[in-house]
């Protein structure tokens, strides 16, 4: 298996990913726990993103979806993207 790095997604792709993640969490009604966990883990988000990049071979081996895993890692690397996700989750929680 050859390592092929995934390029960092553009802002539009990151916004789409944030919306997909927020909608998935909203579908299960887990906005409040996700916001709580996100706020608690925000200081460690960069380290978590780096860990996702380091272990990106695992999803590829089991699911064949390394690109999605790395895109989530890029989202966690940038705290402003994490904040956008949390704000979107708050908006969805208020709309219930």
C-alpha positions in Angstrom: 0.0 0.0 0.0 1.4 3.4 -1.0 1.0 6.5 1.1 -0.7 9.3 -0.9 -1.2 12.5 1.2 -4.6 14.1 0.9 -4.4 17.8 0.1 -6.0 20.2 2.6 -9.5 20.9 1.5 -10.6 24.4 0.5 -12.9 26.5 2.7 -16.0 25.6 0.7 -15.2 21.9 1.1 -14.6 22.4 4.8 -17.9 24.3 5.1 -19.7 21.4 3.4 -18.1 18.9 5.7 -19.1 21.0 8.8 -22.7 21.0 7.6 -22.7 17.3 7.0 -21.2 16.5 10.4 -23.7 19.0 12.1 -26.7 17.4 10.3 -25.6 13.9 11.2 -25.3 14.9 14.9 -28.7 16.8 14.7 -30.4 13.7 13.1 -29.6 11.7 16.3 -30.5 14.6 18.6 -27.0 14.8 20.1 -26.4 18.5 19.7 -26.0 19.3 23.5 -23.6 16.4 24.3 -21.6 17.2 21.1 -21.4 20.9 22.0 -20.3 20.1 25.6 -17.7 17.6 24.3 -16.5 20.0 21.6 -16.1 22.9 24.0 -14.2 20.7 26.5 -11.9 19.3 23.8 -11.3 22.5 21.9 -7.9 23.2 23.5 -6.8 19.7 22.4 -8.3 19.8 18.9 -5.0 20.4 17.2 -3.4 17.4 18.8 -6.5 15.3 18.0 -6.3 16.4 14.4 -2.6 15.5 14.2 -3.4 12.0 15.7 -6.1 11.5 13.1 -3.5 12.2 10.4 -0.9 9.9 12.0 -3.4 7.0 12.2 -5.1 7.7 8.9 -4.0 4.3 7.6 -6.5 2.5 9.9 -9.7 3.7 8.2 -8.1 3.0 4.8 -7.3 -0.6 5.9 -10.8 -1.3 7.3 -13.2 1.0 5.4 -11.4 2.4 2.4 -12.2 6.0 3.4 -8.9 7.5 4.4 -9.8 10.8 2.6 -12.8 11.5 4.8 -10.8 10.7 7.9 -8.0 13.1 6.9 -10.5 15.9 6.0 -11.9 15.6 9.6 -8.4 15.8 10.8 -7.9 19.0 8.9 -11.1 20.4 10.4 -9.8 19.6 13.9 -6.4 21.2 13.1 -8.1 24.6 12.7 -9.8 25.8 15.9 -11.9 28.3 13.9 -13.4 25.4 12.0 -14.2 23.6 15.3 -15.9 26.8 16.5 -17.9 27.0 13.3 -19.1 23.4 13.8 -20.1 24.2 17.4 -22.0 27.4 16.3 -23.8 25.4 13.7 -24.8 22.8 16.3 -26.1 25.5 18.5 -28.2 26.9 15.7 -29.6 23.4 15.0 -30.4 22.8 18.7 -32.3 26.1 18.9 -34.4 25.1 15.8 -35.8 22.0 17.5 
